[in-house]
Amino acid sequence: MPRPRSLTPDRIASAALTVIDRDGLAGFTMRAVATELSMSAMALYRYVDDRGELERLVVEGVLDRIDTDPPDPELPWADRVTIMVGRMRAAVAAHPAIASLVPVHRHRSRAVLRWTETVLGLLTEAGLTGQRRVVALRGLLSYLLGAIQLEHLGPLAGPGTAVLAELAPEAFPYLADTARTARHISPDAEFDGGLALFLRGLADPPRPRPG
């Protein structure tokens, strides 16, 4: 195959994302991306070291579209954090197959660093500093990244829920009932409800550990 005249990181990331959107991560290979770029796999290695570098380019390309400017300062801090979290969720939702790549490569993403800096500013304005701010940020990221993956890779109301809903009530009364209820909860309601519970907890003073 002829070598492209101009092959920039953005063009490589775009081709890789096209492959992922079309074929999923199972079809995401150096050869598939090279074919998308009309070049040989060996030629692609002149531009990127391995699949891991391709993944990082894709994650950066998707998340770089996030608006990291602080939301309206007139809003309550929890609403502002909710908006920032929603921006990240929306960016990943546009390309759900990358959901599992975001936690792996987030530390090297300039877009995530900018997003995190804005969120830390909002947490600071809410009075969270020092250790509480560390715990708040990590808890927020754990919820956000975990919920995104569950939403796209194993949703609460997904096919697996039907199996759980058929469990014997006498053996799993709470699990079976919860699974049946989950069928009627939308992804937005599930995500927003969990986030609201988390943010409400941040507003409460920390409690001593039992025992």
Backbone as CSV, one residue per row, in Angstrom:
resi,resn,N_x,N_y,N_z,CA_x,CA_y,CA_z,C_x,C_y,C_z
1,MET,0.848,-1.194,0.000,0.000,0.000,0.000,0.889,1.251,0.000
2,PRO,0.485,2.306,-0.666,1.296,3.522,-0.669,1.260,4.197,0.697
3,ARG,2.368,4.805,1.071,2.449,5.505,2.340,1.757,6.859,2.233
4,PRO,0.873,7.197,3.196,0.194,8.485,3.136,1.190,9.631,3.157
5,ARG,0.860,10.708,2.455,1.768,11.849,2.408,1.874,12.536,3.772
6,SER,0.789,12.591,4.489,0.784,13.266,5.792,-0.004,12.424,6.780
7,LEU,0.683,11.952,7.818,0.027,11.111,8.813,0.279,11.713,10.187
8,THR,-0.682,12.465,10.668,-0.560,13.143,11.953,-1.183,12.288,13.055
9,PRO,-0.855,12.572,14.328,-1.501,11.847,15.424,-3.025,11.941,15.371
10,ASP,-3.538,13.107,14.991,-4.994,13.263,14.911,-5.593,12.344,13.849
11,ARG,-4.906,12.213,12.724,-5.429,11.360,11.659,-5.371,9.894,12.072
12,ILE,-4.307,9.512,12.748,-4.189,8.137,13.238,-5.295,7.852,14.245
13,ALA,-5.517,8.795,15.178,-6.554,8.613,16.190,-7.929,8.502,15.548
14,SER,-8.176,9.310,14.524,-9.472,9.271,13.839,-9.690,7.928,13.168
15,ALA,-8.654,7.404,12.530,-8.775,6.099,11.875,-8.993,4.995,12.902
16,ALA,-8.263,5.060,14.012,-8.416,4.053,15.061,-9.815,4.102,15.655
17,LEU,-10.338,5.310,15.860,-11.679,5.441,16.417,-12.730,4.921,15.444
18,THR,-12.518,5.123,14.161,-13.436,4.585,13.155,-13.501,3.069,13.248
19,VAL,-12.338,2.446,13.422,-12.288,0.990,13.556,-13.019,0.534,14.813
20,ILE,-12.776,1.228,15.932,-13.414,0.841,17.197,-14.927,1.017,17.120
21,ASP,-15.381,2.145,16.574,-16.823,2.383,16.461,-17.490,1.325,15.584
22,ARG,-16.796,0.889,14.557,-17.369,-0.064,13.599,-17.248,-1.514,14.071
23,ASP,-16.080,-1.877,14.602,-15.791,-3.284,14.888,-15.636,-3.598,16.372
24,GLY,-15.696,-2.573,17.232,-15.496,-2.809,18.657,-14.032,-3.062,18.977
25,LEU,-13.738,-3.224,20.268,-12.355,-3.458,20.669,-11.833,-4.795,20.154
26,ALA,-12.728,-5.750,19.936,-12.295,-7.049,19.425,-11.666,-6.923,18.041
27,GLY,-12.134,-5.958,17.256,-11.597,-5.776,15.915,-10.549,-4.689,15.820
28,PHE,-10.173,-4.142,16.971,-9.221,-3.031,17.014,-7.798,-3.584,17.043
29,THR,-7.160,-3.645,15.892,-5.804,-4.151,15.779,-4.965,-3.165,14.966
30,MET,-3.647,-3.308,15.074,-2.760,-2.455,14.283,-3.046,-2.646,12.797
31,ARG,-3.280,-3.894,12.397,-3.542,-4.177,10.988,-4.835,-3.497,10.520
32,ALA,-5.884,-3.548,11.363,-7.158,-2.943,10.974,-7.020,-1.426,10.834
33,VAL,-6.284,-0.812,11.743,-6.086,0.641,11.669,-5.234,0.990,10.455
34,ALA,-4.214,0.195,10.197,-3.372,0.440,9.027,-4.194,0.348,7.741
35,THR,-5.069,-0.640,7.677,-5.929,-0.787,6.500,-6.825,0.439,6.343
36,GLU,-7.352,0.925,7.441,-8.195,2.125,7.406,-7.416,3.329,6.866
37,LEU,-6.106,3.325,7.104,-5.245,4.423,6.652,-4.624,4.143,5.278
38,SER,-4.996,3.017,4.680,-4.475,2.618,3.362,-2.956,2.459,3.391
39,MET,-2.484,1.754,4.405,-1.053,1.498,4.514,-0.850,0.122,5.134
40,SER,0.368,-0.355,5.152,0.661,-1.641,5.757,0.817,-1.515,7.259
41,ALA,0.616,-2.623,7.965,0.783,-2.606,9.418,2.202,-2.228,9.799
42,MET,3.187,-2.724,9.066,4.571,-2.395,9.369,4.833,-0.905,9.206
43,ALA,4.213,-0.294,8.217,4.389,1.141,8.008,3.800,1.944,9.163
44,LEU,2.695,1.442,9.733,2.068,2.149,10.848,2.998,2.194,12.053
45,TYR,3.809,1.166,12.231,4.739,1.127,13.357,5.809,2.223,13.269
46,ARG,5.915,2.868,12.142,6.838,4.005,12.043,6.291,5.225,12.781
47,TYR,4.971,5.186,13.042,4.333,6.338,13.663,3.924,6.092,15.114
48,VAL,3.581,4.862,15.434,3.188,4.518,16.805,3.917,3.245,17.223
49,ASP,4.212,3.150,18.510,4.991,2.004,19.000,4.193,0.716,19.057
50,ASP,2.931,0.833,19.508,2.146,-0.381,19.724,0.675,-0.017,19.868
51,ARG,-0.144,-1.016,20.168,-1.585,-0.786,20.334,-1.856,0.139,21.509
52,GLY,-1.042,0.035,22.560,-1.235,0.901,23.724,-1.154,2.367,23.356
53,GLU,-0.212,2.727,22.492,-0.103,4.120,22.062,-1.310,4.511,21.223
54,LEU,-1.799,3.579,20.414,-3.017,3.854,19.639,-4.192,4.129,20.572
55,GLU,-4.315,3.314,21.630,-5.393,3.509,22.598,-5.308,4.895,23.228
56,ARG,-4.110,5.309,23.595,-3.948,6.621,24.221,-4.355,7.741,23.267
57,LEU,-3.996,7.591,21.992,-4.384,8.603,21.011,-5.903,8.686,20.870
58,VAL,-6.561,7.527,20.896,-8.021,7.498,20.772,-8.673,8.162,21.970
59,VAL,-8.237,7.781,23.165,-8.825,8.353,24.382,-8.645,9.864,24.397
60,GLU,-7.446,10.320,24.052,-7.197,11.757,24.034,-8.068,12.453,22.998
61,GLY,-8.204,11.833,21.826,-9.005,12.436,20.775,-10.467,12.582,21.158
62,VAL,-11.014,11.588,21.863,-12.419,11.644,22.276,-12.609,12.641,23.425
63,LEU,-11.764,12.554,24.432,-11.956,13.374,25.625,-11.524,14.822,25.425
64,ASP,-10.715,15.071,24.392,-10.279,16.441,24.140,-11.444,17.336,23.724
65,ARG,-12.566,16.719,23.384,-13.744,17.493,22.970,-14.563,17.974,24.166
66,ILE,-14.180,17.556,25.373,-14.927,17.946,26.566,-14.686,19.424,26.881
67,ASP,-15.747,20.120,27.173,-15.641,21.504,27.641,-15.181,21.474,29.096
68,THR,-13.970,21.957,29.366,-13.434,21.916,30.725,-13.547,23.256,31.449
69,ASP,-14.214,24.217,30.829,-14.434,25.496,31.513,-15.413,25.302,32.666
70,PRO,-15.191,25.981,33.796,-16.120,25.847,34.934,-17.530,26.282,34.555
71,PRO,-18.548,25.563,35.013,-19.937,25.957,34.750,-20.286,27.272,35.451
72,ASP,-21.492,27.735,35.210,-22.007,28.994,35.765,-21.710,29.099,37.267
73,PRO,-20.938,30.096,37.696,-20.589,30.226,39.117,-21.777,30.529,40.019
74,GLU,-22.903,30.905,39.432,-24.092,31.185,40.233,-24.783,29.905,40.698
75,LEU,-24.438,28.780,40.079,-25.063,27.516,40.449,-24.443,26.956,41.724
76,PRO,-25.185,26.141,42.489,-24.598,25.459,43.650,-23.448,24.557,43.204
77,TRP,-22.488,24.338,44.096,-21.297,23.570,43.716,-21.648,22.161,43.234
78,ALA,-22.637,21.537,43.876,-23.006,20.169,43.489,-23.561,20.142,42.067
79,ASP,-24.314,21.164,41.692,-24.837,21.245,40.323,-23.698,21.444,39.325
80,ARG,-22.697,22.208,39.714,-21.560,22.462,38.828,-20.739,21.180,38.629
81,VAL,-20.551,20.438,39.705,-19.842,19.162,39.584,-20.647,18.203,38.711
82,THR,-21.963,18.196,38.896,-22.832,17.329,38.097,-22.692,17.644,36.611
83,ILE,-22.587,18.915,36.270,-22.416,19.314,34.875,-21.087,18.802,34.331
84,MET,-20.019,18.936,35.124,-18.702,18.459,34.677,-18.711,16.948,34.470
85,VAL,-19.321,16.236,35.380,-19.419,14.784,35.256,-20.237,14.418,34.015
86,GLY,-21.302,15.156,33.781,-22.142,14.904,32.612,-21.390,15.108,31.308
87,ARG,-20.487,16.073,31.278,-19.707,16.310,30.067,-18.805,15.115,29.748
88,MET,-18.176,14.579,30.788,-17.321,13.404,30.582,-18.159,12.219,30.116
89,ARG,-19.285,12.004,30.759,-20.146,10.876,30.396,-20.624,10.997,28.953
90,ALA,-21.002,12.209,28.540,-21.504,12.411,27.184,-20.420,12.147,26.145
91,ALA,-19.185,12.540,26.448,-18.088,12.323,25.503,-17.862,10.839,25.273
92,VAL,-17.884,10.059,26.342,-17.681,8.620,26.204,-18.900,7.967,25.547
93,ALA,-20.085,8.448,25.870,-21.304,7.866,25.308,-21.339,7.983,23.787
94,ALA,-20.652,8.989,23.233,-20.610,9.137,21.779,-19.811,8.020,21.120
95,HIS,-18.936,7.374,21.913,-18.114,6.264,21.414,-18.010,5.213,22.520
96,PRO,-19.113,4.545,22.839,-19.176,3.681,24.026,-18.161,2.548,24.064
97,ALA,-17.638,2.143,22.920,-16.683,1.031,22.913,-15.376,1.392,23.604
98,ILE,-15.113,2.691,23.810,-13.859,3.072,24.461,-14.003,3.136,25.979
99,ALA,-15.168,2.795,26.507,-15.423,2.956,27.946,-14.356,2.288,28.803
100,SER,-13.915,1.110,28.399,-12.926,0.396,29.204,-11.511,0.938,29.022
101,LEU,-11.292,1.774,28.002,-9.968,2.336,27.774,-9.709,3.584,28.609
102,VAL,-10.763,4.280,28.986,-10.602,5.547,29.695,-9.900,5.371,31.040
103,PRO,-10.315,4.418,31.894,-9.601,4.270,33.172,-8.131,3.911,32.998
104,VAL,-7.807,3.184,31.951,-6.429,2.726,31.733,-5.509,3.881,31.345
105,HIS,-6.019,4.804,30.527,-5.164,5.841,29.954,-5.458,7.249,30.467
106,ARG,-6.307,7.385,31.465,-6.717,8.724,31.895,-5.559,9.553,32.440
107,HIS,-4.572,8.917,33.066,-3.480,9.683,33.661,-2.604,10.377,32.619
108,ARG,-2.619,9.854,31.384,-1.794,10.444,30.335,-2.593,11.361,29.415
109,SER,-3.838,11.568,29.726,-4.693,12.402,28.883,-4.686,13.838,29.380
110,ARG,-4.222,14.754,28.539,-4.245,16.171,28.914,-5.680,16.646,29.115
111,ALA,-6.598,16.102,28.332,-8.007,16.485,28.473,-8.533,16.113,29.855
112,VAL,-8.194,14.911,30.331,-8.636,14.482,31.657,-7.977,15.329,32.737
113,LEU,-6.712,15.686,32.537,-6.030,16.527,33.521,-6.722,17.887,33.638
114,ARG,-7.116,18.465,32.506,-7.799,19.762,32.542,-9.164,19.619,33.213
115,TRP,-9.874,18.541,32.893,-11.191,18.285,33.502,-11.036,18.119,35.013
116,THR,-10.031,17.372,35.419,-9.818,17.121,36.841,-9.463,18.404,37.577
117,GLU,-8.657,19.257,36.960,-8.290,20.527,37.598,-9.535,21.378,37.853
118,THR,-10.439,21.416,36.890,-11.674,22.178,37.081,-12.511,21.595,38.212
119,VAL,-12.643,20.270,38.239,-13.432,19.622,39.294,-12.809,19.864,40.661
120,LEU,-11.496,19.799,40.750,-10.832,20.059,42.030,-11.100,21.487,42.505
121,GLY,-11.150,22.417,41.572,-11.481,23.786,41.944,-12.883,23.881,42.531
122,LEU,-13.820,23.146,41.949,-15.196,23.165,42.452,-15.283,22.509,43.830
123,LEU,-14.550,21.428,44.027,-14.542,20.762,45.334,-13.927,21.666,46.396
124,THR,-12.900,22.411,46.002,-12.270,23.346,46.934,-13.237,24.447,47.329
125,GLU,-13.979,24.965,46.348,-14.982,25.994,46.637,-16.046,25.463,47.592
126,ALA,-16.283,24.151,47.551,-17.281,23.539,48.438,-16.722,23.300,49.839
127,GLY,-15.458,23.679,50.062,-14.869,23.529,51.383,-14.109,22.236,51.590
128,LEU,-13.895,21.475,50.522,-13.174,20.204,50.632,-11.697,20.442,50.314
129,THR,-10.844,20.233,51.290,-9.412,20.413,51.105,-8.672,19.228,51.723
130,GLY,-7.368,19.185,51.470,-6.546,18.151,52.081,-7.026,16.747,51.798
131,GLN,-7.069,15.926,52.833,-7.437,14.522,52.678,-8.861,14.357,52.178
132,ARG,-9.765,15.210,52.641,-11.161,15.087,52.199,-11.283,15.340,50.699
133,ARG,-10.477,16.269,50.183,-10.533,16.535,48.744,-9.983,15.356,47.949
134,VAL,-8.912,14.723,48.460,-8.362,13.538,47.798,-9.418,12.437,47.730
135,VAL,-10.045,12.172,48.873,-11.056,11.113,48.927,-12.247,11.463,48.036
136,ALA,-12.636,12.742,48.052,-13.774,13.170,47.235,-13.487,12.974,45.753
137,LEU,-12.299,13.383,45.301,-11.963,13.246,43.889,-11.901,11.781,43.479
138,ARG,-11.222,10.979,44.294,-11.088,9.565,43.924,-12.439,8.858,43.954
139,GLY,-13.263,9.229,44.906,-14.589,8.636,44.955,-15.422,9.035,43.759
140,LEU,-15.309,10.304,43.376,-16.063,10.793,42.223,-15.604,10.100,40.943
141,LEU,-14.288,9.970,40.771,-13.765,9.289,39.587,-14.169,7.816,39.579
142,SER,-14.137,7.194,40.752,-14.524,5.781,40.835,-15.976,5.606,40.419
143,TYR,-16.834,6.500,40.905,-18.246,6.413,40.520,-18.416,6.669,39.028
144,LEU,-17.818,7.769,38.543,-17.990,8.160,37.145,-17.494,7.072,36.187
145,LEU,-16.252,6.630,36.371,-15.676,5.653,35.441,-16.346,4.292,35.575
146,GLY,-16.680,3.912,36.814,-17.366,2.639,37.012,-18.762,2.650,36.427
147,ALA,-19.488,3.759,36.645,-20.854,3.854,36.127,-20.867,3.881,34.598
148,ILE,-19.884,4.558,33.995,-19.811,4.605,32.536,-19.618,3.202,31.972
149,GLN,-18.718,2.439,32.591,-18.475,1.085,32.091,-19.691,0.187,32.294
150,LEU,-20.344,0.311,33.453,-21.538,-0.493,33.685,-22.646,-0.125,32.700
151,GLU,-22.757,1.163,32.401,-23.806,1.613,31.498,-23.641,1.025,30.097
152,HIS,-22.396,0.935,29.634,-22.166,0.506,28.256,-21.735,-0.953,28.132
153,LEU,-21.182,-1.524,29.204,-20.685,-2.889,29.121,-21.547,-3.895,29.875
154,GLY,-22.320,-3.413,30.847,-23.165,-4.317,31.616,-24.242,-3.549,32.338
155,PRO,-25.157,-2.932,31.605,-26.162,-2.052,32.215,-27.062,-2.776,33.206
156,LEU,-27.498,-2.022,34.217,-28.371,-2.584,35.250,-29.626,-3.194,34.640
157,ALA,-30.147,-2.565,33.595,-31.366,-3.075,32.956,-31.044,-3.888,31.701
158,GLY,-29.821,-4.384,31.590,-29.408,-5.132,30.417,-29.873,-6.577,30.438
159,PRO,-29.389,-7.390,29.484,-29.825,-8.788,29.364,-29.601,-9.600,30.631
160,GLY,-28.508,-9.329,31.336,-28.221,-10.089,32.549,-29.271,-9.910,33.625
161,THR,-29.949,-8.772,33.591,-30.968,-8.502,34.599,-32.128,-9.480,34.484
162,ALA,-32.449,-9.882,33.259,-33.549,-10.825,33.069,-33.250,-12.151,33.766
163,VAL,-31.992,-12.563,33.721,-31.593,-13.796,34.398,-31.731,-13.638,35.906
164,LEU,-31.275,-12.497,36.415,-31.353,-12.262,37.861,-32.797,-12.162,38.327
165,ALA,-33.635,-11.577,37.491,-35.043,-11.413,37.875,-35.757,-12.748,38.020
166,GLU,-35.217,-13.804,37.378,-35.841,-15.119,37.438,-35.279,-15.987,38.571
167,LEU,-34.388,-15.420,39.366,-33.851,-16.182,40.498,-34.967,-16.548,41.469
168,ALA,-34.794,-17.635,42.156,-35.803,-18.064,43.124,-35.922,-17.054,44.249
169,PRO,-37.105,-16.456,44.446,-37.277,-15.438,45.475,-36.942,-15.930,46.877
170,GLU,-37.172,-17.218,47.137,-36.894,-17.713,48.477,-35.392,-17.764,48.760
171,ALA,-34.571,-17.871,47.713,-33.119,-17.915,47.898,-32.487,-16.534,47.765
172,PHE,-33.014,-15.712,46.854,-32.444,-14.382,46.606,-33.567,-13.342,46.544
173,PRO,-34.278,-13.131,47.635,-35.439,-12.231,47.591,-35.086,-10.800,47.202
174,TYR,-34.008,-10.254,47.752,-33.653,-8.862,47.467,-33.063,-8.708,46.076
175,LEU,-32.221,-9.635,45.674,-31.593,-9.557,44.357,-32.638,-9.710,43.250
176,ALA,-33.528,-10.656,43.394,-34.559,-10.858,42.372,-35.472,-9.640,42.269
177,ASP,-35.868,-9.089,43.410,-36.753,-7.920,43.403,-36.056,-6.701,42.811
178,THR,-34.775,-6.518,43.168,-34.013,-5.386,42.636,-33.855,-5.503,41.126
179,ALA,-33.601,-6.711,40.636,-33.447,-6.920,39.195,-34.746,-6.624,38.448
180,ARG,-35.865,-7.001,39.034,-37.150,-6.714,38.383,-37.409,-5.208,38.329
181,THR,-37.064,-4.527,39.413,-37.245,-3.072,39.444,-36.325,-2.380,38.453
182,ALA,-35.117,-2.909,38.296,-34.126,-2.293,37.417,-34.584,-2.218,35.971
183,ARG,-35.471,-3.122,35.585,-35.961,-3.120,34.204,-36.656,-1.814,33.849
184,HIS,-37.132,-1.100,34.846,-37.931,0.105,34.600,-37.160,1.394,34.897
185,ILE,-35.845,1.269,35.121,-35.030,2.446,35.422,-34.190,2.784,34.191
186,SER,-34.277,4.019,33.720,-33.511,4.424,32.542,-32.041,4.621,32.919
187,PRO,-31.145,4.550,31.941,-29.731,4.796,32.223,-29.478,6.160,32.857
188,ASP,-30.209,7.178,32.396,-30.026,8.517,32.966,-30.455,8.559,34.422
189,ALA,-31.597,7.944,34.732,-32.086,7.941,36.108,-31.130,7.178,37.014
190,GLU,-30.606,6.078,36.516,-29.647,5.284,37.296,-28.387,6.091,37.569
191,PHE,-27.834,6.710,36.529,-26.589,7.462,36.676,-26.791,8.692,37.565
192,ASP,-27.805,9.487,37.253,-28.037,10.720,38.000,-28.374,10.444,39.457
193,GLY,-29.141,9.377,39.713,-29.498,9.035,41.084,-28.285,8.644,41.908
194,GLY,-27.405,7.837,41.317,-26.193,7.439,42.029,-25.278,8.616,42.286
195,LEU,-25.147,9.503,41.308,-24.296,10.676,41.475,-24.846,11.597,42.558
196,ALA,-26.152,11.780,42.586,-26.765,12.637,43.606,-26.517,12.088,45.000
197,LEU,-26.605,10.783,45.160,-26.323,10.169,46.460,-24.879,10.417,46.872
198,PHE,-23.963,10.283,45.924,-22.547,10.494,46.234,-22.290,11.946,46.645
199,LEU,-22.809,12.892,45.878,-22.568,14.302,46.169,-23.212,14.714,47.486
200,ARG,-24.359,14.123,47.791,-25.009,14.410,49.072,-24.116,13.952,50.224
201,GLY,-23.454,12.828,50.026,-22.551,12.326,51.054,-21.348,13.227,51.252
202,LEU,-20.867,13.861,50.175,-19.731,14.764,50.306,-20.063,15.970,51.176
203,ALA,-21.318,16.369,51.153,-21.724,17.545,51.917,-21.808,17.256,53.424
204,ASP,-21.895,15.979,53.779,-21.984,15.623,55.203,-20.603,15.546,55.821
205,PRO,-20.470,15.899,57.100,-19.164,15.764,57.768,-18.779,14.291,57.869
206,PRO,-17.489,13.984,57.808,-17.048,12.594,57.881,-17.381,11.979,59.237
207,ARG,-17.761,10.712,59.222,-18.081,10.013,60.463,-16.923,9.089,60.864
208,PRO,-16.705,8.914,62.150,-15.641,7.982,62.576,-15.989,6.561,62.186
209,ARG,-14.966,5.775,61.898,-15.197,4.376,61.535,-15.696,3.611,62.751
210,PRO,-16.671,2.729,62.545,-17.204,1.952,63.672,-16.131,1.050,64.277
211,GLY,-16.217,0.874,65.571,-15.277,-0.017,66.235,-14.006,0.690,66.613
